Amino acid sequence: MQHHVPKANKISEGQRRILDEYLEKINAEDEYSASDEMALQELSSETGLSHEEIKQYMQKNLTVDGTVNRDKKEFIHKYWKNRGFRPLMAEEKDDLQIHTDLSRAQVNQQLFVIRRDMHDATKYAGKALRQSPQPEQYSLSQQDAITLLHNWLKRNNFRQPSASERKNLQLKTGLTSSRLHHLLNSFEDPNGTLTQEAKNTIREWFQTNDRKTPTATEMSHLQQETQLSKQQIHRQLDILRDGNLESVTTQKKEIIEIWLLANKLRRPTQEEREILRQKVNL
């Protein structure tokens, strides 16, 4: 009985894709041999085709008919790009062969080169991004870091830095985030000289702003205008709210001081303030 070998055009699209992927590899690496039994066995297992069918397909598509030049390379690249660089159908590869006068093997080889170059470009871009210069980070001594932070706070009226400013201070000092936070909160807001002009400035602000408590931004502006600490400004605002303090006796001061010492010098809540007012009659 004579053995019948099916023609290549009876090969299904899925089988073509497997064979063409193999062709792309061997055309780029120039490693194919029609007698490579290991490769034939593997392809036969994947496609369900006989060795003779695979050999027939390979020999047909490994035939070099045309000359590869720049125009043909650009045409293939543009053709594939317009299709989103998806896997091309057999009919589309046939179309490329017609337009470029290249064999299927040459078309597959150009597709392989394009895909390889795209992969290398992506890999290089990722490597370049990882190796891009990072912001320079300094490592200061503990004392130099403290001095730098203190000077920054003085220039900024002892306000807390923003997130971006904190990051910049970390880079300059080499401190960890937690250590930076601890040091920033360890500095005291130094008192300034309480002049009559400073008092008048606070009084004018207090009256203009309906006797409210200043926001962080408003407090910063008051500090700049008066050169006083936050504590001093709050003290003056309390005086303005409570009226004249000439009626504060030594006994009343002691009551307030005892409360402050018992509460670690923290500011009283609104409820506690009312209780103290009742005790000292202010």
Accessible surface in RSA format (square Angstrom, percent):
REM  Atomic radii and reference values for relative SASA: ProtOr
REM  Chains: A
REM  Algorithm: Lee & Richards
REM  Probe-radius: 1.40
REM  Slices: 20
REM RES _ NUM      All-atoms   Total-Side   Main-Chain    Non-polar    All polar
REM                ABS   REL    ABS   REL    ABS   REL    ABS   REL    ABS   REL
RES MET A   1   244.53 126.6 155.23 102.7  89.30 212.6 131.16 111.5 113.36 150.2
RES GLN A   2   168.01  93.9 141.58 103.5  26.43  62.9  53.93 114.8 114.08  86.5
RES HIS A   3   132.91  72.6 109.14  75.9  23.78  60.8  88.00  90.7  44.92  52.3
RES HIS A   4   133.78  73.1 117.67  81.8  16.11  41.2  95.15  98.1  38.64  45.0
RES VAL A   5    50.36  33.1  36.90  33.4  13.46  32.4  36.90  32.1  13.46  36.5
RES PRO A   6    42.53  31.0  40.67  37.1   1.86   6.8  40.67  33.6   1.86  11.6
RES LYS A   7   134.89  65.8 133.98  82.2   0.91   2.2  76.87  69.2  58.02  61.8
RES ALA A   8    10.69   9.8   6.66  10.3   4.03   9.2   9.22  13.0   1.47   3.9
RES ASN A   9   111.38  76.8  84.97  82.1  26.41  63.6  33.20  79.9  78.17  75.6
RES LYS A  10   143.53  70.0 110.87  68.0  32.67  77.8  76.73  69.1  66.80  71.2
RES ILE A  11    13.49   7.7   4.85   3.6   8.65  20.8   5.83   4.2   7.67  20.8
RES SER A  12    58.82  49.7  48.29  64.4  10.53  24.3  51.21 109.0   7.61  10.7
RES GLU A  13    50.37  28.9  41.83  31.6   8.54  20.3  34.90  67.5  15.47  12.6
RES GLY A  14    37.79  46.6   0.00   N/A  37.79  46.6  30.37  83.3   7.42  16.6
RES GLN A  15    38.86  21.7  37.88  27.7   0.97   2.3   8.55  18.2  30.31  23.0
RES ARG A  16    42.02  17.6  42.02  21.4   0.00   0.0   2.50   3.4  39.52  23.9
RES ARG A  17    84.69  35.6  80.88  41.2   3.80   9.1  38.84  53.1  45.85  27.8
RES ILE A  18    48.39  27.5  46.68  34.8   1.71   4.1  46.72  33.6   1.67   4.5
RES LEU A  19     0.00   0.0   0.00   0.0   0.00   0.0   0.00   0.0   0.00   0.0
RES ASP A  20     3.13   2.2   3.13   3.1   0.00   0.0   0.40   0.9   2.74   2.7
RES GLU A  21    99.09  56.9  90.82  68.7   8.27  19.7  32.04  62.0  67.05  54.7
RES TYR A  22    43.63  20.4  36.99  21.0   6.63  17.3  36.69  27.6   6.94   8.6
RES LEU A  23     0.00   0.0   0.00   0.0   0.00   0.0   0.00   0.0   0.00   0.0
RES GLU A  24     8.91   5.1   8.91   6.7   0.00   0.0   0.76   1.5   8.15   6.7
RES LYS A  25   105.70  51.6 105.70  64.9   0.00   0.0  48.84  44.0  56.86  60.6
RES ILE A  26     8.42   4.8   6.09   4.5   2.34   5.6   6.20   4.5   2.23   6.0
RES ASN A  27    25.32  17.5  13.30  12.9  12.02  28.9   4.98  12.0  20.34  19.7
RES ALA A  28    34.57  31.8   2.28   3.5  32.29  73.4   4.22   5.9  30.35  80.4
RES GLU A  29    77.11  44.3  55.04  41.6  22.06  52.5  29.07  56.2  48.04  39.2
RES ASP A  30   133.21  93.3 109.96 109.4  23.25  55.0  30.16  71.0 103.05 102.8
RES GLU A  31   118.32  67.9  91.18  69.0  27.14  64.6  38.61  74.7  79.71  65.1
RES TYR A  32    42.17  19.7  12.85   7.3  29.33  76.3  13.31  10.0  28.86  35.6
RES SER A  33    53.42  45.1  47.29  63.1   6.13  14.1  37.38  79.6  16.03  22.5
RES ALA A  34    29.50  27.1  23.59  36.4   5.91  13.4  23.89  33.6   5.61  14.8
RES SER A  35    79.57  67.2  67.53  90.1  12.04  27.7  45.18  96.2  34.39  48.2
RES ASP A  36    51.95  36.4  43.92  43.7   8.03  19.0  13.00  30.6  38.95  38.8
RES GLU A  37    99.28  57.0  94.59  71.6   4.69  11.2  62.01 119.9  37.27  30.4
RES MET A  38   157.99  81.8 147.85  97.8  10.14  24.1 112.84  95.9  45.14  59.8
RES ALA A  39    11.84  10.9   7.33  11.3   4.51  10.3  11.34  16.0   0.50   1.3
RES LEU A  40     0.91   0.5   0.91   0.7   0.00   0.0   0.91   0.6   0.00   0.0
RES GLN A  41   107.19  59.9 107.19  78.3   0.00   0.0  43.61  92.8  63.58  48.2
RES GLU A  42   103.83  59.6  97.48  73.7   6.35  15.1  35.06  67.8  68.77  56.1
RES LEU A  43     8.98   5.0   8.98   6.4   0.00   0.0   8.98   6.3   0.00   0.0
RES SER A  44    22.44  19.0  19.32  25.8   3.12   7.2   0.36   0.8  22.08  30.9
RES SER A  45    91.31  77.2  55.39  73.9  35.92  82.8  29.61  63.1  61.70  86.4
RES GLU A  46    98.82  56.7  67.82  51.3  31.00  73.8  35.19  68.1  63.63  52.0
RES THR A  47    12.30   8.8   0.00   0.0  12.30  29.3   3.26   4.4   9.04  13.7
RES GLY A  48    69.03  85.1   0.00   N/A  69.03  85.1  34.93  95.9  34.10  76.4
RES LEU A  49    14.37   8.0  12.55   9.0   1.82   4.6  13.20   9.3   1.17   3.1
RES SER A  50    44.30  37.4  33.28  44.4  11.01  25.4  40.99  87.3   3.30   4.6
RES HIS A  51    54.27  29.7  51.60  35.9   2.67   6.8  35.74  36.8  18.53  21.6
RES GLU A  52    88.45  50.8  86.38  65.4   2.06   4.9  26.94  52.1  61.50  50.2
RES GLU A  53    20.77  11.9  18.34  13.9   2.42   5.8   3.60   7.0  17.17  14.0
RES ILE A  54     0.00   0.0   0.00   0.0   0.00   0.0   0.00   0.0   0.00   0.0
RES LYS A  55    56.88  27.7  56.88  34.9   0.00   0.0  20.40  18.4  36.48  38.9
RES GLN A  56    76.94  43.0  67.80  49.6   9.14  21.8  36.63  78.0  40.30  30.6
RES TYR A  57     2.72   1.3   2.69   1.5   0.03   0.1   2.69   2.0   0.03   0.0
RES MET A  58     0.03   0.0   0.03   0.0   0.00   0.0   0.03   0.0   0.00   0.0
RES GLN A  59    95.37  53.3  89.63  65.5   5.74  13.7  40.58  86.4  54.79  41.6
RES LYS A  60   136.29  66.5 117.45  72.1  18.84  44.9  80.85  72.8  55.44  59.1
RES ASN A  61     8.18   5.6   7.89   7.6   0.29   0.7   0.29   0.7   7.89   7.6
RES LEU A  62    44.70  24.9  32.01  22.9  12.69  31.9  32.24  22.6  12.46  33.5
RES THR A  63    69.83  49.7  62.19  63.0   7.64  18.2  52.44  70.4  17.39  26.3
RES VAL A  64    99.11  65.2  71.75  65.0  27.36  65.9  71.75  62.3  27.36  74.2
RES ASP A  65   101.95  71.4  66.06  65.8  35.88  84.9  25.30  59.6  76.64  76.4
RES GLY A  66    15.55  19.2   0.00   N/A  15.55  19.2   7.33  20.1   8.22  18.4
RES THR A  67   101.72  72.3  96.54  97.9   5.18  12.3  64.27  86.3  37.46  56.6
RES VAL A  68    46.94  30.9  24.27  22.0  22.67  54.6  24.27  21.1  22.67  61.5
RES ASN A  69    67.50  46.5  60.32  58.3   7.18  17.3  33.98  81.8  33.52  32.4
RES ARG A  70   184.67  77.5 176.89  90.2   7.78  18.5  65.18  89.1 119.50  72.4
RES ASP A  71   107.33  75.2 100.62 100.1   6.72  15.9  29.75  70.0  77.59  77.4
RES LYS A  72    40.99  20.0  39.65  24.3   1.34   3.2  29.21  26.3  11.77  12.5
RES LYS A  73   102.23  49.9  99.11  60.8   3.12   7.4  43.07  38.8  59.16  63.0
RES GLU A  74    90.82  52.1  85.05  64.3   5.77  13.7  41.40  80.1  49.43  40.4
RES PHE A  75    78.27  39.2  72.10  44.7   6.17  16.1  77.53  47.0   0.74   2.1
RES ILE A  76     0.07   0.0   0.07   0.1   0.00   0.0   0.07   0.1   0.00   0.0
RES HIS A  77    72.66  39.7  72.66  50.5   0.00   0.0  44.98  46.4  27.67  32.2
RES LYS A  78   137.10  66.9 135.89  83.4   1.21   2.9  79.75  71.8  57.34  61.1
RES TYR A  79    20.14   9.4  16.16   9.2   3.97  10.3  16.75  12.6   3.39   4.2
RES TRP A  80     8.99   3.6   8.99   4.4   0.00   0.0   8.99   4.8   0.00   0.0
RES LYS A  81   125.37  61.2 115.19  70.7  10.18  24.2  58.24  52.4  67.13  71.5
RES ASN A  82   104.86  72.3  67.47  65.2  37.39  90.0  22.50  54.1  82.36  79.6
RES ARG A  83    77.77  32.7  64.74  33.0  13.03  31.0  20.62  28.2  57.14  34.6
RES GLY A  84    60.04  74.0   0.00   N/A  60.04  74.0  35.15  96.5  24.89  55.8
RES PHE A  85    59.03  29.5  41.18  25.5  17.86  46.5  41.18  25.0  17.86  51.1
RES ARG A  86    97.98  41.1  93.07  47.4   4.91  11.7  57.27  78.3  40.71  24.7
RES PRO A  87    92.49  67.4  79.82  72.8  12.67  46.0  87.80  72.5   4.69  29.2
RES LEU A  88    11.74   6.5   0.55   0.4  11.20  28.1   0.55   0.4  11.20  30.1
RES MET A  89    78.81  40.8  78.81  52.2   0.00   0.0  63.16  53.7  15.65  20.7
RES ALA A  90     4.56   4.2   3.10   4.8   1.46   3.3   3.93   5.5   0.63   1.7
RES GLU A  91   114.17  65.5 107.74  81.5   6.43  15.3  64.54 124.8  49.63  40.5
RES GLU A  92    26.38  15.1  25.07  19.0   1.32   3.1  17.00  32.9   9.39   7.7
RES LYS A  93    12.73   6.2  12.73   7.8   0.00   0.0   4.01   3.6   8.72   9.3
RES ASP A  94    58.60  41.0  57.15  56.9   1.45   3.4  22.81  53.7  35.79  35.7
RES ASP A  95    44.90  31.5  43.19  43.0   1.71   4.0  14.30  33.6  30.61  30.5
RES LEU A  96     0.01   0.0   0.00   0.0   0.01   0.0   0.01   0.0   0.00   0.0
RES GLN A  97    45.18  25.3  41.23  30.1   3.95   9.4   9.72  20.7  35.46  26.9
RES ILE A  98   139.14  79.2 112.75  84.0  26.39  63.6 120.43  86.7  18.72  50.8
RES HIS A  99   113.11  61.8  75.16  52.2  37.95  97.1  50.70  52.2  62.41  72.6
RES THR A 100     2.69   1.9   1.17   1.2   1.53   3.6   2.69   3.6   0.00   0.0
RES ASP A 101    95.58  66.9  91.69  91.3   3.88   9.2  26.90  63.3  68.67  68.5
RES LEU A 102     4.73   2.6   0.00   0.0   4.73  11.9   0.11   0.1   4.62  12.4
RES SER A 103     2.41   2.0   1.93   2.6   0.48   1.1   2.41   5.1   0.00   0.0
RES ARG A 104     7.87   3.3   6.93   3.5   0.94   2.2   1.26   1.7   6.61   4.0
RES ALA A 105     3.35   3.1   3.02   4.7   0.33   0.7   3.28   4.6   0.07   0.2
RES GLN A 106    14.22   8.0  13.62  10.0   0.60   1.4   6.14  13.1   8.09   6.1
RES VAL A 107     0.00   0.0   0.00   0.0   0.00   0.0   0.00   0.0   0.00   0.0
RES ASN A 108     0.00   0.0   0.00   0.0   0.00   0.0   0.00   0.0   0.00   0.0
RES GLN A 109    58.45  32.7  58.45  42.7   0.00   0.0   0.50   1.1  57.95  44.0
RES GLN A 110    16.79   9.4  16.76  12.2   0.03   0.1   0.39   0.8  16.40  12.4
RES LEU A 111     3.57   2.0   3.57   2.6   0.00   0.0   3.57   2.5   0.00   0.0
RES PHE A 112    43.98  22.0  43.60  27.0   0.37   1.0  43.60  26.4   0.37   1.1
RES VAL A 113    39.56  26.0  39.56  35.8   0.00   0.0  39.56  34.4   0.00   0.0
RES ILE A 114    17.19   9.8  14.85  11.1   2.33   5.6  17.03  12.3   0.15   0.4
RES ARG A 115   103.54  43.5 103.02  52.5   0.53   1.3  54.92  75.1  48.62  29.5
RES ARG A 116   109.21  45.9 103.04  52.5   6.16  14.7  44.62  61.0  64.58  39.1
RES ASP A 117    73.09  51.2  67.67  67.4   5.41  12.8  28.06  66.0  45.03  44.9
RES MET A 118    75.04  38.9  69.15  45.8   5.89  14.0  73.43  62.4   1.61   2.1
RES HIS A 119   116.84  63.9 110.05  76.5   6.79  17.4  76.30  78.6  40.54  47.2
RES ASP A 120    70.30  49.2  66.07  65.8   4.23  10.0  27.86  65.6  42.44  42.3
RES ALA A 121    62.14  57.1  49.51  76.4  12.63  28.7  57.91  81.6   4.23  11.2
RES THR A 122   100.49  71.5  91.68  92.9   8.81  21.0  71.31  95.8  29.17  44.1
RES LYS A 123   140.08  68.3 129.07  79.2  11.01  26.2  82.10  73.9  57.98  61.8
RES TYR A 124   156.26  73.0 152.46  86.7   3.79   9.9 110.63  83.1  45.63  56.3
RES ALA A 125    59.33  54.5  49.88  77.0   9.45  21.5  54.42  76.6   4.90  13.0
RES GLY A 126    24.84  30.6   0.00   N/A  24.84  30.6  23.80  65.3   1.05   2.3
RES LYS A 127   104.40  50.9 104.40  64.1   0.00   0.0  46.96  42.3  57.44  61.2
RES ALA A 128    46.16  42.4  33.46  51.6  12.70  28.9  40.18  56.6   5.97  15.8
RES LEU A 129   133.78  74.5 124.97  89.4   8.81  22.1 129.03  90.6   4.74  12.8
RES ARG A 130   174.38  73.2 143.22  73.0  31.15  74.2  74.64 102.0  99.74  60.4
RES GLN A 131   126.36  70.7  95.03  69.5  31.33  74.6  41.93  89.2  84.43  64.0
RES SER A 132    41.81  35.3  34.19  45.6   7.61  17.5  28.76  61.2  13.05  18.3
RES PRO A 133   132.86  96.8 102.34  93.3  30.52 111.0 113.10  93.4  19.76 122.8
RES GLN A 134   131.55  73.6 108.01  78.9  23.54  56.1  56.71 120.7  74.85  56.8
RES PRO A 135    86.98  63.4  65.39  59.6  21.59  78.5  78.06  64.4   8.92  55.5
RES GLU A 136   120.98  69.5 101.36  76.7  19.62  46.7  44.26  85.6  76.71  62.6
RES GLN A 137   114.42  64.0  85.55  62.5  28.88  68.8  22.12  47.1  92.31  70.0
RES TYR A 138   105.12  49.1 100.41  57.1   4.71  12.3  71.69  53.9  33.44  41.2
RES SER A 139   110.07  93.0  77.28 103.1  32.79  75.5  41.07  87.5  69.00  96.7
RES LEU A 140    66.35  37.0  46.07  33.0  20.29  51.0  49.03  34.4  17.32  46.6
RES SER A 141    63.66  53.8  46.44  62.0  17.22  39.7  53.35 113.6  10.31  14.4
RES GLN A 142    85.21  47.6  75.26  55.0   9.94  23.7  52.52 111.8  32.68  24.8
RES GLN A 143   117.60  65.8 115.15  84.2   2.44   5.8  55.82 118.8  61.78  46.9
RES ASP A 144    76.30  53.4  72.52  72.2   3.78   8.9  10.82  25.5  65.48  65.3
RES ALA A 145     0.19   0.2   0.19   0.3   0.00   0.0   0.19   0.3   0.00   0.0
RES ILE A 146    44.48  25.3  44.48  33.1   0.00   0.0  44.48  32.0   0.00   0.0
RES THR A 147    63.10  44.9  59.55  60.4   3.55   8.5  51.26  68.8  11.84  17.9
RES LEU A 148    50.43  28.1  44.54  31.9   5.89  14.8  49.36  34.7   1.07   2.9
RES LEU A 149     0.03   0.0   0.01   0.0   0.01   0.0   0.03   0.0   0.00   0.0
RES HIS A 150    62.90  34.4  62.90  43.7   0.00   0.0  34.98  36.0  27.93  32.5
RES ASN A 151    62.04  42.8  60.76  58.7   1.29   3.1  11.91  28.7  50.13  48.5
RES TRP A 152    27.66  11.1  27.66  13.4   0.00   0.0   9.76   5.2  17.91  29.1
RES LEU A 153     2.36   1.3   2.36   1.7   0.00   0.0   2.36   1.7   0.00   0.0
RES LYS A 154   117.54  57.3  99.11  60.8  18.44  43.9  47.70  42.9  69.85  74.4
RES ARG A 155   168.57  70.8 132.30  67.4  36.26  86.3  76.70 104.8  91.87  55.7
RES ASN A 156    31.59  21.8  26.54  25.6   5.06  12.2   4.48  10.8  27.12  26.2
RES ASN A 157    27.49  19.0  23.53  22.7   3.96   9.5   4.12   9.9  23.36  22.6
RES PHE A 158    25.91  13.0  15.82   9.8  10.09  26.3  15.82   9.6  10.09  28.9
RES ARG A 159    77.14  32.4  76.85  39.2   0.28   0.7  36.56  50.0  40.58  24.6
RES GLN A 160    84.77  47.4  69.54  50.8  15.23  36.3  55.03 117.1  29.74  22.6
RES PRO A 161     9.15   6.7   0.00   0.0   9.15  33.3   0.01   0.0   9.15  56.9
RES SER A 162    56.09  47.4  43.87  58.6  12.22  28.1  51.63 110.0   4.45   6.2
RES ALA A 163    86.63  79.7  69.20 106.8  17.43  39.7  73.03 102.8  13.60  36.0
RES SER A 164    83.27  70.4  69.11  92.2  14.16  32.6  54.51 116.1  28.76  40.3
RES GLU A 165    50.34  28.9  46.87  35.5   3.47   8.3  24.10  46.6  26.25  21.4
RES ARG A 166    59.89  25.1  59.89  30.5   0.00   0.0  30.61  41.8  29.28  17.7
RES LYS A 167   136.43  66.6 135.13  82.9   1.30   3.1  78.46  70.6  57.97  61.7
RES ASN A 168    68.55  47.3  66.66  64.4   1.90   4.6  15.98  38.5  52.58  50.8
RES LEU A 169     3.95   2.2   3.95   2.8   0.00   0.0   3.95   2.8   0.00   0.0
RES GLN A 170    51.25  28.7  50.98  37.3   0.27   0.6   7.76  16.5  43.49  33.0
RES LEU A 171    39.80  22.2  39.71  28.4   0.08   0.2  39.80  27.9   0.00   0.0
RES LYS A 172    91.24  44.5  89.77  55.1   1.47   3.5  40.49  36.4  50.75  54.1
RES THR A 173     2.17   1.5   0.00   0.0   2.17   5.2   0.00   0.0   2.17   3.3
RES GLY A 174    31.49  38.8   0.00   N/A  31.49  38.8   2.64   7.3  28.84  64.6
RES LEU A 175    23.20  12.9  17.15  12.3   6.05  15.2  19.40  13.6   3.79  10.2
RES THR A 176    87.56  62.3  80.73  81.8   6.82  16.3  82.03 110.2   5.53   8.4
RES SER A 177    72.86  61.6  68.53  91.5   4.33  10.0  31.82  67.8  41.04  57.5
RES SER A 178    86.74  73.3  73.06  97.5  13.68  31.5  56.28 119.9  30.46  42.7
RES ARG A 179    83.30  35.0  79.89  40.7   3.42   8.1  35.82  49.0  47.49  28.8
RES LEU A 180     1.66   0.9   1.66   1.2   0.00   0.0   1.66   1.2   0.00   0.0
RES HIS A 181    97.33  53.2  97.33  67.6   0.00   0.0  65.80  67.8  31.53  36.7
RES HIS A 182   105.81  57.8 101.21  70.3   4.60  11.8  59.99  61.8  45.82  53.3
RES LEU A 183    10.07   5.6  10.07   7.2   0.00   0.0  10.07   7.1   0.00   0.0
RES LEU A 184     4.36   2.4   0.04   0.0   4.32  10.9   0.04   0.0   4.32  11.6
RES ASN A 185    85.49  59.0  54.24  52.4  31.25  75.2  29.57  71.2  55.92  54.0
RES SER A 186    60.85  51.4  28.96  38.6  31.89  73.5  32.60  69.4  28.25  39.6
RES PHE A 187    44.25  22.1  24.22  15.0  20.03  52.1  26.71  16.2  17.54  50.2
RES GLU A 188   149.83  86.0 134.38 101.7  15.46  36.8  53.34 103.2  96.50  78.8
RES ASP A 189    43.03  30.1  25.28  25.2  17.75  42.0  22.59  53.2  20.45  20.4
RES PRO A 190    74.96  54.6  59.19  54.0  15.77  57.3  68.44  56.5   6.52  40.5
RES ASN A 191   102.88  70.9  71.05  68.7  31.82  76.6  16.72  40.2  86.16  83.3
RES GLY A 192    25.80  31.8   0.00   N/A  25.80  31.8  16.79  46.1   9.01  20.2
RES THR A 193   109.87  78.1  95.19  96.5  14.68  35.0  62.68  84.2  47.18  71.3
RES LEU A 194    71.65  39.9  44.37  31.7  27.28  68.6  44.37  31.2  27.28  73.4
RES THR A 195    62.60  44.5  57.17  58.0   5.43  12.9  55.52  74.6   7.08  10.7
RES GLN A 196   110.27  61.7 100.58  73.5   9.69  23.1  58.31 124.1  51.97  39.4
RES GLU A 197   135.00  77.5 129.67  98.1   5.33  12.7  45.88  88.7  89.12  72.8
RES ALA A 198     4.67   4.3   1.95   3.0   2.72   6.2   4.36   6.1   0.32   0.8
RES LYS A 199    70.11  34.2  67.63  41.5   2.48   5.9  15.55  14.0  54.56  58.1
RES ASN A 200    68.68  47.4  65.30  63.1   3.37   8.1  25.03  60.2  43.65  42.2
RES THR A 201    31.52  22.4  27.98  28.4   3.54   8.4  11.94  16.0  19.57  29.6
RES ILE A 202     0.03   0.0   0.03   0.0   0.00   0.0   0.03   0.0   0.00   0.0
RES ARG A 203    87.30  36.7  87.30  44.5   0.00   0.0  28.12  38.4  59.18  35.9
RES GLU A 204   120.05  68.9 116.54  88.2   3.52   8.4  37.86  73.2  82.20  67.1
RES TRP A 205    38.69  15.5  33.77  16.3   4.92  11.6  29.10  15.5   9.59  15.6
RES PHE A 206     2.85   1.4   2.85   1.8   0.00   0.0   2.85   1.7   0.00   0.0
RES GLN A 207   121.38  67.9  99.38  72.6  21.99  52.4  36.46  77.6  84.92  64.4
RES THR A 208   103.50  73.6  74.77  75.8  28.73  68.5  67.39  90.5  36.11  54.6
RES ASN A 209    38.82  26.8  31.19  30.1   7.63  18.4   6.07  14.6  32.74  31.6
RES ASP A 210   127.47  89.3 104.94 104.5  22.53  53.3  34.49  81.2  92.98  92.7
RES ARG A 211   129.59  54.4 119.47  60.9  10.12  24.1  50.74  69.3  78.85  47.8
RES LYS A 212    84.31  41.1  75.94  46.6   8.36  19.9  55.53  50.0  28.78  30.7
RES THR A 213    83.55  59.4  69.52  70.5  14.03  33.4  45.13  60.6  38.42  58.1
RES PRO A 214    12.44   9.1   0.00   0.0  12.44  45.2   0.00   0.0  12.44  77.3
RES THR A 215    71.25  50.7  62.27  63.1   8.99  21.4  67.27  90.4   3.98   6.0
RES ALA A 216    91.31  84.0  68.84 106.2  22.47  51.1  77.50 109.1  13.81  36.6
RES THR A 217    87.36  62.1  81.97  83.1   5.39  12.9  50.97  68.5  36.39  55.0
RES GLU A 218    39.65  22.8  38.35  29.0   1.30   3.1  18.60  36.0  21.05  17.2
RES MET A 219     8.89   4.6   8.89   5.9   0.00   0.0   8.89   7.6   0.00   0.0
RES SER A 220    19.61  16.6  18.92  25.2   0.69   1.6  11.63  24.8   7.97  11.2
RES HIS A 221    95.99  52.5  94.94  66.0   1.05   2.7  54.45  56.1  41.54  48.3
RES LEU A 222     2.87   1.6   2.87   2.1   0.00   0.0   2.87   2.0   0.00   0.0
RES GLN A 223     7.49   4.2   6.45   4.7   1.04   2.5   1.39   3.0   6.10   4.6
RES GLN A 224    97.31  54.4  83.87  61.3  13.44  32.0  22.03  46.9  75.28  57.1
RES GLU A 225   121.57  69.8  85.23  64.5  36.34  86.5  38.62  74.7  82.94  67.7
RES THR A 226    10.75   7.6   0.01   0.0  10.74  25.6   2.84   3.8   7.90  11.9
RES GLN A 227   126.12  70.5 112.63  82.3  13.49  32.1  55.75 118.7  70.37  53.4
RES LEU A 228     5.37   3.0   0.00   0.0   5.37  13.5   1.45   1.0   3.92  10.5
RES SER A 229     0.67   0.6   0.06   0.1   0.61   1.4   0.67   1.4   0.00   0.0
RES LYS A 230    78.20  38.1  78.20  48.0   0.00   0.0  38.74  34.9  39.46  42.0
RES GLN A 231   137.01  76.6 129.95  95.0   7.06  16.8  45.63  97.1  91.38  69.3
RES GLN A 232    29.90  16.7  27.01  19.7   2.89   6.9  17.28  36.8  12.63   9.6
RES ILE A 233     0.00   0.0   0.00   0.0   0.00   0.0   0.00   0.0   0.00   0.0
RES HIS A 234    44.08  24.1  43.98  30.6   0.10   0.3  22.07  22.7  22.02  25.6
RES ARG A 235   137.01  57.5 134.66  68.6   2.35   5.6  42.37  57.9  94.63  57.4
RES GLN A 236    18.00  10.1  17.94  13.1   0.06   0.1   0.84   1.8  17.16  13.0
RES LEU A 237     0.11   0.1   0.11   0.1   0.00   0.0   0.11   0.1   0.00   0.0
RES ASP A 238    20.04  14.0  19.20  19.1   0.84   2.0   5.70  13.4  14.34  14.3
RES ILE A 239    47.44  27.0  46.32  34.5   1.11   2.7  46.84  33.7   0.59   1.6
RES LEU A 240    39.37  21.9  26.38  18.9  12.99  32.7  29.35  20.6  10.02  27.0
RES ARG A 241    71.89  30.2  51.38  26.2  20.51  48.8  34.17  46.7  37.72  22.9
RES ASP A 242    61.08  42.8  28.64  28.5  32.44  76.7  11.54  27.1  49.55  49.4
RES GLY A 243    35.41  43.7   0.00   N/A  35.41  43.7  34.97  96.0   0.44   1.0
RES ASN A 244   107.32  74.0  78.92  76.3  28.41  68.4  41.49  99.9  65.83  63.6
RES LEU A 245    45.92  25.6  35.52  25.4  10.40  26.1  36.19  25.4   9.73  26.2
RES GLU A 246   154.47  88.7 119.05  90.1  35.42  84.3  53.32 103.1 101.14  82.6
RES SER A 247    66.00  55.8  50.82  67.8  15.18  35.0  52.82 112.5  13.19  18.5
RES VAL A 248    26.19  17.2  11.96  10.8  14.22  34.3  12.05  10.5  14.14  38.3
RES THR A 249    69.19  49.2  62.53  63.4   6.66  15.9  66.10  88.8   3.09   4.7
RES THR A 250    99.23  70.6  93.68  95.0   5.55  13.2  56.17  75.5  43.05  65.1
RES GLN A 251   129.44  72.4 125.19  91.5   4.25  10.1  34.35  73.1  95.09  72.1
RES LYS A 252    41.64  20.3  41.64  25.5   0.00   0.0  25.77  23.2  15.87  16.9
RES LYS A 253   108.90  53.1 107.62  66.0   1.28   3.0  51.58  46.4  57.32  61.1
RES GLU A 254    89.41  51.3  88.78  67.2   0.63   1.5  23.94  46.3  65.47  53.5
RES ILE A 255    53.53  30.5  50.23  37.4   3.30   7.9  51.63  37.2   1.90   5.2
RES ILE A 256    52.40  29.8  52.40  39.0   0.00   0.0  52.40  37.7   0.00   0.0
RES GLU A 257    95.33  54.7  94.45  71.5   0.88   2.1  31.47  60.9  63.86  52.1
RES ILE A 258   116.86  66.5 115.33  85.9   1.53   3.7 116.10  83.6   0.76   2.1
RES TRP A 259    40.21  16.1  36.23  17.5   3.98   9.3  23.75  12.7  16.46  26.7
RES LEU A 260    52.65  29.3  52.65  37.7   0.00   0.0  52.65  37.0   0.00   0.0
RES LEU A 261   129.57  72.2 110.33  78.9  19.24  48.4 111.15  78.1  18.42  49.6
RES ALA A 262    80.12  73.7  40.16  62.0  39.96  90.9  52.05  73.3  28.07  74.3
RES ASN A 263    34.62  23.9  27.85  26.9   6.78  16.3   5.53  13.3  29.09  28.1
RES LYS A 264   188.59  92.0 162.90  99.9  25.70  61.2 113.99 102.6  74.61  79.5
RES LEU A 265   125.32  69.8 101.67  72.7  23.65  59.5 101.75  71.5  23.58  63.5
RES ARG A 266    98.76  41.5  90.25  46.0   8.51  20.3  63.49  86.8  35.27  21.4
RES ARG A 267   127.93  53.7 112.85  57.5  15.07  35.9  67.84  92.7  60.09  36.4
RES PRO A 268    28.51  20.8  17.42  15.9  11.09  40.3  17.42  14.4  11.09  68.9
RES THR A 269    73.78  52.5  65.39  66.3   8.39  20.0  69.95  94.0   3.83   5.8
RES GLN A 270   123.07  68.8 114.11  83.4   8.96  21.3  59.57 126.8  63.50  48.2
RES GLU A 271   129.75  74.5 122.07  92.4   7.67  18.3  45.69  88.4  84.05  68.6
RES GLU A 272    41.91  24.1  40.24  30.4   1.66   4.0  18.40  35.6  23.51  19.2
RES ARG A 273    48.25  20.3  48.23  24.6   0.02   0.0  12.72  17.4  35.53  21.5
RES GLU A 274    69.25  39.8  69.24  52.4   0.01   0.0  32.39  62.6  36.86  30.1
RES ILE A 275    85.03  48.4  84.89  63.2   0.14   0.3  84.89  61.1   0.14   0.4
RES LEU A 276    17.27   9.6  17.27  12.4   0.00   0.0  17.27  12.1   0.00   0.0
RES ARG A 277    72.93  30.6  70.84  36.1   2.09   5.0  25.40  34.7  47.53  28.8
RES GLN A 278   144.48  80.8 115.41  84.3  29.08  69.2  45.88  97.7  98.60  74.8
RES LYS A 279   132.50  64.6 100.49  61.7  32.00  76.2  60.26  54.2  72.23  76.9
RES VAL A 280     4.88   3.2   2.48   2.2   2.40   5.8   4.88   4.2   0.00   0.0
RES ASN A 281   123.92  85.5 108.44 104.8  15.48  37.3  22.03  53.0 101.89  98.5
RES LEU A 282    68.59  38.2  22.67  16.2  45.92 115.4  52.13  36.6  16.46  44.3
END  Absolute sums over single chains surface
CHAIN  1 A    18934.8      16052.3       2882.5      10036.3       8898.5
END  Absolute sums over all chains
TOTAL         18934.8      16052.3       2882.5      10036.3       8898.5
